[in-house]
Amino acid sequence: MGRDPNMAAEHFKAWLLERHGKGTRLRQTRLCETELDDGDVLLQVAYASITRRDALACCAQEVASRRLPCVPGGDLVAQVLASAAPRFQPGDWVFASGYGIGSKHHGAYAERALLPGGWLLPVPEKLDALSAISLGGSGLAVAMALTQLEDNGLKPERGPVLVTGAGGSNGSLAVTLLAARGYEVCALTRQAENSQWLKDLGASRVLLYGDLHLDAIQPLARGVWAGAVDNLGGNVLGWILGSSKPGAAVVALGDVLGSAVNLSLAPMVARGVSVLGVDSAQAGFATKHKAWIRLAGDLHSDKLRLLYRMVGFEEIPLMCTQLLNGVSRGRTVVRIADSGG
Ligand SMILES: NC(=O)c1ccc[n+]([C@@H]2O[C@H](COP(=O)([O-])OP(=O)(O)OC[C@H]3O[C@@H](n4cnc5c(N)ncnc54)[C@H](OP(=O)(O)O)[C@@H]3O)[C@@H](O)[C@H]2O)c1
Protein backbone atom coordinates (compact mmCIF):
# COMPACT_ATOMS: atom_id res chain seq x y z
CA MET A 1 0.00 0.00 0.00
CA GLY A 2 1.69 3.24 -1.06
CA ARG A 3 1.14 6.92 -1.35
CA ASP A 4 -0.21 8.24 -4.68
CA PRO A 5 2.82 10.00 -6.26
CA ASN A 6 0.51 12.51 -8.00
CA MET A 7 -0.94 13.68 -4.70
CA ALA A 8 -0.52 17.43 -4.09
CA ALA A 9 1.18 18.11 -0.77
CA GLU A 10 -1.22 20.50 0.97
CA HIS A 11 -1.00 21.74 4.55
CA PHE A 12 -3.88 21.40 7.00
CA LYS A 13 -4.58 21.94 10.69
CA ALA A 14 -4.22 19.08 13.13
CA TRP A 15 -3.90 18.22 16.81
CA LEU A 16 -0.76 16.24 17.51
CA LEU A 17 -0.12 14.16 20.65
CA GLU A 18 3.63 14.20 21.26
CA ARG A 19 6.26 13.57 23.91
CA HIS A 20 6.89 16.47 26.26
CA GLY A 21 9.49 15.96 28.98
CA LYS A 22 8.56 12.75 30.77
CA GLY A 23 4.93 12.99 29.67
CA THR A 24 2.94 14.00 26.62
CA ARG A 25 1.15 17.10 25.36
CA LEU A 26 -1.55 17.81 22.82
CA ARG A 27 -0.48 20.61 20.48
CA GLN A 28 -2.29 22.26 17.60
CA THR A 29 -0.14 22.46 14.50
CA ARG A 30 -0.18 22.34 10.70
CA LEU A 31 0.85 19.15 8.95
CA CYS A 32 1.65 18.44 5.32
CA GLU A 33 -0.03 15.56 3.47
CA THR A 34 3.41 14.00 2.96
CA GLU A 35 3.67 13.63 6.76
CA LEU A 36 0.60 11.37 6.93
CA ASP A 37 0.97 7.62 7.34
CA ASP A 38 0.66 5.31 4.35
CA GLY A 39 -2.75 4.66 2.89
CA ASP A 40 -4.45 4.66 -0.46
CA VAL A 41 -7.46 6.89 0.23
CA LEU A 42 -6.99 10.60 0.98
CA LEU A 43 -9.84 12.01 3.04
CA GLN A 44 -11.26 15.39 3.98
CA VAL A 45 -12.37 14.75 7.56
CA ALA A 46 -15.80 16.25 8.28
CA TYR A 47 -16.55 14.88 11.77
CA ALA A 48 -14.75 13.01 14.52
CA SER A 49 -15.91 11.95 17.97
CA ILE A 50 -14.38 12.05 21.44
CA THR A 51 -14.62 8.74 23.25
CA ARG A 52 -13.26 7.74 26.60
CA ARG A 53 -10.20 6.18 24.93
CA ASP A 54 -9.48 9.40 23.03
CA ALA A 55 -9.93 11.46 26.19
CA LEU A 56 -7.62 9.22 28.24
CA ALA A 57 -4.92 9.56 25.57
CA CYS A 58 -5.29 13.32 25.08
CA CYS A 59 -5.20 13.88 28.86
CA ALA A 60 -2.00 11.80 29.10
CA GLN A 61 -3.62 9.07 31.18
CA GLU A 62 -3.19 6.20 28.71
CA VAL A 63 -0.31 6.52 26.28
CA ALA A 64 1.60 3.28 26.81
CA SER A 65 0.17 1.52 23.74
CA ARG A 66 0.47 4.57 21.47
CA ARG A 67 2.92 5.66 18.85
CA LEU A 68 4.10 9.22 19.45
CA PRO A 69 3.82 11.67 17.85
CA CYS A 70 0.36 10.78 16.53
CA VAL A 71 -2.76 12.66 15.48
CA PRO A 72 -5.32 11.28 17.97
CA GLY A 73 -9.00 10.57 17.34
CA GLY A 74 -10.30 7.04 16.75
CA ASP A 75 -13.48 7.63 14.71
CA LEU A 76 -14.05 9.73 11.62
CA VAL A 77 -16.59 10.44 8.93
CA ALA A 78 -15.00 11.91 5.84
CA GLN A 79 -15.32 12.59 2.14
CA VAL A 80 -12.92 10.96 -0.31
CA LEU A 81 -10.60 13.47 -2.03
CA ALA A 82 -8.46 10.96 -3.95
CA SER A 83 -8.42 7.18 -4.03
CA ALA A 84 -6.15 4.48 -5.37
CA ALA A 85 -8.56 1.90 -3.88
CA PRO A 86 -11.05 0.70 -6.53
CA ARG A 87 -13.99 0.64 -4.08
CA PHE A 88 -13.91 4.41 -3.51
CA GLN A 89 -14.29 7.45 -5.73
CA PRO A 90 -13.73 11.15 -4.96
CA GLY A 91 -16.87 12.53 -3.31
CA ASP A 92 -17.84 9.27 -1.54
CA TRP A 93 -18.70 9.51 2.16
CA VAL A 94 -16.93 6.99 4.38
CA PHE A 95 -16.61 6.04 8.05
CA ALA A 96 -13.59 4.55 9.84
CA SER A 97 -12.93 3.35 13.40
CA GLY A 98 -10.48 0.96 15.08
CA TYR A 99 -7.38 -0.59 13.44
CA GLY A 100 -5.17 1.69 15.57
CA ILE A 101 -6.54 4.87 13.96
CA GLY A 102 -5.51 7.70 16.29
CA SER A 103 -3.16 5.53 18.34
CA LYS A 104 -0.83 3.83 15.84
CA HIS A 105 -1.87 5.57 12.60
CA HIS A 106 -2.55 9.32 12.33
CA GLY A 107 -6.20 9.77 13.20
CA ALA A 108 -9.29 11.92 13.13
CA TYR A 109 -8.33 15.22 14.82
CA ALA A 110 -6.99 16.74 11.59
CA GLU A 111 -8.56 18.12 8.45
CA ARG A 112 -6.96 15.40 6.31
CA ALA A 113 -6.44 11.69 6.85
CA LEU A 114 -4.78 9.06 4.67
CA LEU A 115 -6.08 5.55 5.35
CA PRO A 116 -6.01 2.12 3.72
CA GLY A 117 -9.22 1.54 1.75
CA GLY A 118 -9.74 -1.76 3.60
CA TRP A 119 -10.38 0.20 6.81
CA LEU A 120 -13.21 2.27 5.33
CA LEU A 121 -16.94 1.59 5.43
CA PRO A 122 -19.23 3.49 3.06
CA VAL A 123 -21.78 5.66 4.87
CA PRO A 124 -25.06 3.80 4.20
CA GLU A 125 -27.60 5.60 1.98
CA LYS A 126 -30.04 5.81 4.90
CA LEU A 127 -27.60 7.90 6.96
CA ASP A 128 -26.08 11.34 6.45
CA ALA A 129 -22.56 12.17 7.66
CA LEU A 130 -23.74 13.55 11.00
CA SER A 131 -25.93 10.53 11.75
CA ALA A 132 -22.98 8.28 10.89
CA ILE A 133 -20.64 9.97 13.38
CA SER A 134 -23.39 10.06 16.02
CA LEU A 135 -23.09 6.24 15.88
CA GLY A 136 -19.34 5.95 15.32
CA GLY A 137 -17.18 3.23 16.84
CA SER A 138 -19.51 3.05 19.86
CA GLY A 139 -22.31 2.18 17.48
CA LEU A 140 -20.27 -0.66 16.02
CA ALA A 141 -19.39 -1.96 19.49
CA VAL A 142 -22.98 -1.82 20.68
CA ALA A 143 -24.35 -3.45 17.50
CA MET A 144 -21.79 -6.24 17.91
CA ALA A 145 -22.79 -6.60 21.59
CA LEU A 146 -26.45 -6.90 20.63
CA THR A 147 -25.63 -9.50 17.97
CA GLN A 148 -23.76 -11.49 20.64
CA LEU A 149 -26.72 -11.30 23.02
CA GLU A 150 -29.27 -12.33 20.39
CA ASP A 151 -27.00 -15.12 19.09
CA ASN A 152 -27.08 -16.37 22.71
CA GLY A 153 -30.86 -16.48 22.82
CA LEU A 154 -31.88 -13.00 24.04
CA LYS A 155 -35.35 -11.99 22.87
CA PRO A 156 -37.59 -9.14 24.08
CA GLU A 157 -40.05 -11.58 25.68
CA ARG A 158 -37.34 -13.04 27.96
CA GLY A 159 -37.36 -9.95 30.19
CA PRO A 160 -35.52 -6.72 31.03
CA VAL A 161 -32.05 -5.87 29.75
CA LEU A 162 -29.69 -3.78 31.87
CA VAL A 163 -27.33 -1.16 30.42
CA THR A 164 -24.63 0.24 32.72
CA GLY A 165 -22.75 3.51 32.21
CA ALA A 166 -25.97 4.46 30.42
CA GLY A 167 -25.13 8.15 30.27
CA GLY A 168 -21.95 7.50 28.27
CA SER A 169 -21.24 7.01 24.59
CA ASN A 170 -21.70 3.21 24.47
CA GLY A 171 -24.41 3.23 27.14
CA SER A 172 -26.71 5.79 25.55
CA LEU A 173 -26.43 4.02 22.20
CA ALA A 174 -27.13 0.65 23.81
CA VAL A 175 -30.27 2.02 25.49
CA THR A 176 -31.44 3.49 22.17
CA LEU A 177 -30.68 0.43 20.06
CA LEU A 178 -32.18 -2.10 22.50
CA ALA A 179 -35.34 -0.02 22.93
CA ALA A 180 -35.66 0.38 19.14
CA ARG A 181 -35.60 -3.44 18.86
CA GLY A 182 -38.43 -3.83 21.37
CA TYR A 183 -36.51 -4.64 24.56
CA GLU A 184 -37.51 -3.44 28.01
CA VAL A 185 -34.38 -1.49 28.98
CA CYS A 186 -33.21 -0.59 32.48
CA ALA A 187 -30.53 2.12 32.45
CA LEU A 188 -27.96 2.36 35.27
CA THR A 189 -26.45 5.82 35.73
CA ARG A 190 -24.72 7.88 38.39
CA GLN A 191 -26.68 10.97 37.50
CA ALA A 192 -30.36 11.39 38.42
CA GLU A 193 -30.53 14.38 36.05
CA ASN A 194 -30.00 11.96 33.13
CA SER A 195 -33.24 10.11 33.92
CA GLN A 196 -35.65 11.92 31.59
CA TRP A 197 -33.11 11.93 28.75
CA LEU A 198 -32.55 8.17 29.14
CA LYS A 199 -36.33 7.63 29.08
CA ASP A 200 -36.53 9.77 25.93
CA LEU A 201 -33.93 7.42 24.38
CA GLY A 202 -36.18 4.48 25.25
CA ALA A 203 -35.32 3.30 28.80
CA SER A 204 -38.35 1.97 30.69
CA ARG A 205 -36.62 2.33 34.03
CA VAL A 206 -33.61 4.17 35.46
CA LEU A 207 -31.51 2.81 38.34
CA LEU A 208 -29.06 5.02 40.22
CA TYR A 209 -25.52 3.74 40.74
CA GLY A 210 -25.48 5.24 44.25
CA ASP A 211 -28.39 2.97 45.27
CA LEU A 212 -26.47 -0.27 44.53
CA HIS A 213 -25.01 -2.19 47.48
CA LEU A 214 -21.76 -3.24 45.83
CA ASP A 215 -20.09 -4.10 49.15
CA ALA A 216 -22.62 -6.91 49.76
CA ILE A 217 -23.05 -8.65 46.40
CA GLN A 218 -25.04 -11.89 46.53
CA PRO A 219 -23.79 -14.39 43.94
CA LEU A 220 -27.31 -15.81 43.50
CA ALA A 221 -29.71 -12.98 44.24
CA ARG A 222 -33.19 -12.79 42.68
CA GLY A 223 -32.77 -13.18 38.91
CA VAL A 224 -33.98 -10.00 37.19
CA TRP A 225 -31.97 -9.44 34.00
CA ALA A 226 -32.46 -11.49 30.87
CA GLY A 227 -29.39 -9.77 29.44
CA ALA A 228 -27.01 -6.90 30.06
CA VAL A 229 -24.54 -4.60 28.33
CA ASP A 230 -21.92 -3.68 30.94
CA ASN A 231 -19.62 -0.74 30.31
CA LEU A 232 -18.29 -0.56 33.88
CA GLY A 233 -16.72 -3.89 34.85
CA GLY A 234 -15.28 -3.97 38.40
CA ASN A 235 -17.72 -5.00 41.14
CA VAL A 236 -20.66 -4.00 38.96
CA LEU A 237 -20.12 -7.03 36.71
CA GLY A 238 -20.35 -9.35 39.75
CA TRP A 239 -23.57 -7.63 40.86
CA ILE A 240 -25.08 -8.00 37.36
CA LEU A 241 -24.20 -11.69 37.14
CA GLY A 242 -25.64 -12.35 40.62
CA SER A 243 -28.95 -10.71 39.65
CA SER A 244 -29.24 -12.33 36.21
CA LYS A 245 -31.96 -14.82 35.29
CA PRO A 246 -31.11 -18.44 34.46
CA GLY A 247 -29.71 -18.61 30.91
CA ALA A 248 -29.08 -14.84 30.74
CA ALA A 249 -26.28 -13.42 28.59
CA VAL A 250 -24.11 -10.50 29.71
CA VAL A 251 -21.74 -8.62 27.41
CA ALA A 252 -18.67 -7.21 29.20
CA LEU A 253 -18.17 -4.28 26.85
CA GLY A 254 -16.09 -1.89 28.98
CA ASP A 255 -13.96 -1.61 32.09
CA VAL A 256 -14.47 1.95 33.32
CA LEU A 257 -14.25 0.72 36.95
CA GLY A 258 -11.32 -1.62 36.27
CA SER A 259 -10.67 -4.90 34.54
CA ALA A 260 -9.55 -6.92 37.59
CA VAL A 261 -12.76 -8.49 38.88
CA ASN A 262 -13.39 -10.70 41.90
CA LEU A 263 -16.20 -12.92 40.63
CA SER A 264 -18.26 -15.78 42.01
CA LEU A 265 -18.74 -18.52 39.41
CA ALA A 266 -22.13 -19.45 40.92
CA PRO A 267 -24.23 -17.56 38.32
CA MET A 268 -22.41 -19.41 35.51
CA VAL A 269 -22.42 -22.90 37.03
CA ALA A 270 -25.78 -22.79 38.85
CA ARG A 271 -27.81 -20.66 36.45
CA GLY A 272 -26.09 -21.02 33.09
CA VAL A 273 -25.41 -17.30 32.81
CA SER A 274 -22.95 -16.47 29.97
CA VAL A 275 -20.35 -13.69 29.94
CA LEU A 276 -19.53 -12.57 26.41
CA GLY A 277 -16.89 -10.24 25.00
CA VAL A 278 -16.62 -7.76 22.14
CA ASP A 279 -13.55 -6.13 20.60
CA SER A 280 -14.91 -3.75 18.01
CA ALA A 281 -11.53 -2.12 17.29
CA GLN A 282 -9.91 -5.28 15.94
CA ALA A 283 -13.02 -6.88 14.43
CA GLY A 284 -12.69 -7.88 10.78
CA PHE A 285 -14.16 -5.88 7.93
CA ALA A 286 -17.12 -8.25 7.40
CA THR A 287 -18.16 -8.07 11.07
CA LYS A 288 -17.93 -4.28 11.09
CA HIS A 289 -19.82 -3.98 7.84
CA LYS A 290 -22.64 -6.19 9.15
CA ALA A 291 -22.87 -4.15 12.37
CA TRP A 292 -22.85 -0.89 10.42
CA ILE A 293 -25.69 -1.94 8.12
CA ARG A 294 -27.66 -3.19 11.09
CA LEU A 295 -27.33 0.19 12.84
CA ALA A 296 -28.52 2.07 9.79
CA GLY A 297 -31.60 -0.15 9.67
CA ASP A 298 -32.44 -0.15 13.39
CA LEU A 299 -32.14 3.48 14.40
CA HIS A 300 -34.20 6.51 13.50
CA SER A 301 -32.71 9.94 12.97
CA ASP A 302 -34.95 11.65 15.57
CA LYS A 303 -33.41 9.44 18.26
CA LEU A 304 -29.88 9.91 16.91
CA ARG A 305 -30.20 13.68 17.34
CA LEU A 306 -30.70 13.14 21.10
CA LEU A 307 -27.47 11.17 21.39
CA TYR A 308 -24.74 13.73 20.78
CA ARG A 309 -23.57 17.26 21.31
CA MET A 310 -21.49 19.06 18.71
CA VAL A 311 -18.24 20.84 19.58
CA GLY A 312 -15.62 22.71 17.55
CA PHE A 313 -12.09 21.66 16.58
CA GLU A 314 -10.52 24.09 19.05
CA GLU A 315 -12.54 22.62 21.94
CA ILE A 316 -11.09 19.10 21.74
CA PRO A 317 -8.71 19.39 24.77
CA LEU A 318 -11.40 20.95 26.99
CA MET A 319 -14.00 18.36 25.97
CA CYS A 320 -11.58 15.50 26.73
CA THR A 321 -11.15 16.86 30.25
CA GLN A 322 -14.91 17.30 30.68
CA LEU A 323 -15.59 13.74 29.54
CA LEU A 324 -13.19 12.32 32.12
CA ASN A 325 -14.69 14.59 34.81
CA GLY A 326 -18.17 13.22 34.11
CA VAL A 327 -19.48 16.57 32.79
CA SER A 328 -20.56 15.24 29.39
CA ARG A 329 -23.30 12.79 28.43
CA GLY A 330 -23.97 10.72 25.35
CA ARG A 331 -21.61 11.15 22.43
CA THR A 332 -19.37 14.12 21.72
CA VAL A 333 -19.08 14.92 18.01
CA VAL A 334 -16.39 17.28 16.70
CA ARG A 335 -16.94 19.32 13.55
CA ILE A 336 -13.51 19.13 11.93
CA ALA A 337 -14.07 20.88 8.60
CA ASP A 338 -17.13 22.35 6.87
CA SER A 339 -18.42 19.74 4.53
CA GLY A 340 -22.09 20.05 3.70
CA GLY A 341 -22.52 16.37 4.66
N1 LIG B 1 -15.21 -3.68 23.80
C1 LIG B 1 -15.25 -2.75 22.85
O1 LIG B 1 -15.23 -3.01 21.64
C2 LIG B 1 -15.32 -1.31 23.28
C3 LIG B 1 -15.58 -0.30 22.34
C4 LIG B 1 -15.66 1.03 22.79
C5 LIG B 1 -15.46 1.31 24.15
N2 LIG B 1 -15.18 0.30 25.03
C6 LIG B 1 -15.03 0.54 26.46
O2 LIG B 1 -16.35 0.76 26.99
C7 LIG B 1 -16.27 1.60 28.14
C8 LIG B 1 -17.24 2.79 27.97
O3 LIG B 1 -16.79 3.59 26.89
P1 LIG B 1 -17.58 4.93 26.52
O4 LIG B 1 -16.92 5.47 25.30
O5 LIG B 1 -19.04 4.69 26.53
O6 LIG B 1 -17.19 5.85 27.78
P2 LIG B 1 -17.94 7.14 28.35
O7 LIG B 1 -18.64 7.87 27.27
O8 LIG B 1 -16.93 7.85 29.20
O9 LIG B 1 -19.06 6.52 29.29
C9 LIG B 1 -18.74 5.82 30.46
C10 LIG B 1 -19.89 5.98 31.44
O10 LIG B 1 -19.56 5.20 32.58
C11 LIG B 1 -20.13 5.80 33.74
N3 LIG B 1 -19.04 6.05 34.71
C12 LIG B 1 -17.90 6.74 34.50
N4 LIG B 1 -17.14 6.77 35.61
C13 LIG B 1 -17.85 6.09 36.55
C14 LIG B 1 -17.62 5.77 37.91
N5 LIG B 1 -16.51 6.18 38.55
N6 LIG B 1 -18.55 5.06 38.57
C15 LIG B 1 -19.69 4.64 37.94
N7 LIG B 1 -19.98 4.92 36.65
C16 LIG B 1 -19.06 5.63 35.97
C17 LIG B 1 -20.76 7.09 33.29
O11 LIG B 1 -22.13 6.85 33.05
P3 LIG B 1 -23.25 7.74 33.81
O12 LIG B 1 -22.93 9.15 33.39
O13 LIG B 1 -24.52 7.23 33.27
O14 LIG B 1 -23.05 7.50 35.25
C18 LIG B 1 -20.07 7.39 31.97
O15 LIG B 1 -20.85 8.19 31.14
C19 LIG B 1 -14.80 2.01 28.26
O16 LIG B 1 -14.18 1.13 29.18
C20 LIG B 1 -14.27 1.78 26.86
O17 LIG B 1 -12.87 1.58 26.86
C21 LIG B 1 -15.12 -0.99 24.61
Ligand as a Chemical Component Dictionary entry (heavy atoms), coordinates in Angstrom:
data_LIG
# 
_chem_comp.id                   LIG 
_chem_comp.type                 NON-POLYMER 
_chem_comp.pdbx_formal_charge   0 
_chem_comp.three_letter_code    LIG 
# 
loop_
_chem_comp_atom.comp_id 
_chem_comp_atom.atom_id 
_chem_comp_atom.alt_atom_id 
_chem_comp_atom.type_symbol 
_chem_comp_atom.charge 
_chem_comp_atom.model_Cartn_x 
_chem_comp_atom.model_Cartn_y 
_chem_comp_atom.model_Cartn_z 
_chem_comp_atom.pdbx_ordinal 
LIG N1  N1  N 0  -15.205 -3.685 23.797 1  
LIG C1  C1  C 0  -15.247 -2.747 22.853 2  
LIG O1  O1  O 0  -15.226 -3.015 21.641 3  
LIG C2  C2  C 0  -15.322 -1.310 23.280 4  
LIG C3  C3  C 0  -15.577 -0.301 22.340 5  
LIG C4  C4  C 0  -15.664 1.027  22.794 6  
LIG C5  C5  C 0  -15.460 1.313  24.151 7  
LIG N2  N2  N 1  -15.183 0.296  25.029 8  
LIG C6  C6  C 0  -15.030 0.543  26.459 9  
LIG O2  O2  O 0  -16.348 0.759  26.987 10 
LIG C7  C7  C 0  -16.270 1.602  28.138 11 
LIG C8  C8  C 0  -17.244 2.785  27.972 12 
LIG O3  O3  O 0  -16.793 3.588  26.885 13 
LIG P1  P1  P 0  -17.578 4.926  26.521 14 
LIG O4  O4  O 0  -16.918 5.471  25.298 15 
LIG O5  O5  O -1 -19.039 4.693  26.530 16 
LIG O6  O6  O 0  -17.187 5.851  27.784 17 
LIG P2  P2  P 0  -17.937 7.142  28.352 18 
LIG O7  O7  O 0  -18.638 7.874  27.267 19 
LIG O8  O8  O 0  -16.927 7.854  29.201 20 
LIG O9  O9  O 0  -19.060 6.522  29.293 21 
LIG C9  C9  C 0  -18.745 5.823  30.464 22 
LIG C10 C10 C 0  -19.891 5.976  31.438 23 
LIG O10 O10 O 0  -19.564 5.195  32.578 24 
LIG C11 C11 C 0  -20.130 5.799  33.739 25 
LIG N3  N3  N 0  -19.039 6.049  34.711 26 
LIG C12 C12 C 0  -17.897 6.738  34.500 27 
LIG N4  N4  N 0  -17.144 6.774  35.613 28 
LIG C13 C13 C 0  -17.848 6.087  36.545 29 
LIG C14 C14 C 0  -17.617 5.772  37.915 30 
LIG N5  N5  N 0  -16.513 6.178  38.545 31 
LIG N6  N6  N 0  -18.549 5.057  38.573 32 
LIG C15 C15 C 0  -19.692 4.639  37.943 33 
LIG N7  N7  N 0  -19.984 4.920  36.648 34 
LIG C16 C16 C 0  -19.055 5.627  35.971 35 
LIG C17 C17 C 0  -20.756 7.093  33.291 36 
LIG O11 O11 O 0  -22.127 6.846  33.053 37 
LIG P3  P3  P 0  -23.248 7.737  33.805 38 
LIG O12 O12 O 0  -22.933 9.147  33.395 39 
LIG O13 O13 O 0  -24.525 7.228  33.273 40 
LIG O14 O14 O 0  -23.051 7.498  35.255 41 
LIG C18 C18 C 0  -20.065 7.389  31.971 42 
LIG O15 O15 O 0  -20.850 8.192  31.142 43 
LIG C19 C19 C 0  -14.804 2.008  28.260 44 
LIG O16 O16 O 0  -14.183 1.133  29.180 45 
LIG C20 C20 C 0  -14.271 1.784  26.864 46 
LIG O17 O17 O 0  -12.875 1.576  26.862 47 
LIG C21 C21 C 0  -15.119 -0.994 24.610 48 
# 
loop_
_chem_comp_bond.comp_id 
_chem_comp_bond.atom_id_1 
_chem_comp_bond.atom_id_2 
_chem_comp_bond.value_order 
_chem_comp_bond.pdbx_ordinal 
LIG N1  C1  SING 1  
LIG C1  O1  DOUB 2  
LIG C1  C2  SING 3  
LIG C2  C3  SING 4  
LIG C2  C21 DOUB 5  
LIG C3  C4  DOUB 6  
LIG C4  C5  SING 7  
LIG C5  N2  DOUB 8  
LIG N2  C6  SING 9  
LIG N2  C21 SING 10 
LIG C6  O2  SING 11 
LIG C6  C20 SING 12 
LIG O2  C7  SING 13 
LIG C7  C8  SING 14 
LIG C7  C19 SING 15 
LIG C8  O3  SING 16 
LIG O3  P1  SING 17 
LIG P1  O4  DOUB 18 
LIG P1  O5  SING 19 
LIG P1  O6  SING 20 
LIG O6  P2  SING 21 
LIG P2  O7  DOUB 22 
LIG P2  O8  SING 23 
LIG P2  O9  SING 24 
LIG O9  C9  SING 25 
LIG C9  C10 SING 26 
LIG C10 O10 SING 27 
LIG C10 C18 SING 28 
LIG O10 C11 SING 29 
LIG C11 N3  SING 30 
LIG C11 C17 SING 31 
LIG N3  C12 SING 32 
LIG N3  C16 SING 33 
LIG C12 N4  DOUB 34 
LIG N4  C13 SING 35 
LIG C13 C14 SING 36 
LIG C13 C16 DOUB 37 
LIG C14 N5  SING 38 
LIG C14 N6  DOUB 39 
LIG N6  C15 SING 40 
LIG C15 N7  DOUB 41 
LIG N7  C16 SING 42 
LIG C17 O11 SING 43 
LIG C17 C18 SING 44 
LIG O11 P3  SING 45 
LIG P3  O12 DOUB 46 
LIG P3  O13 SING 47 
LIG P3  O14 SING 48 
LIG C18 O15 SING 49 
LIG C19 O16 SING 50 
LIG C19 C20 SING 51 
LIG C20 O17 SING 52 
# 
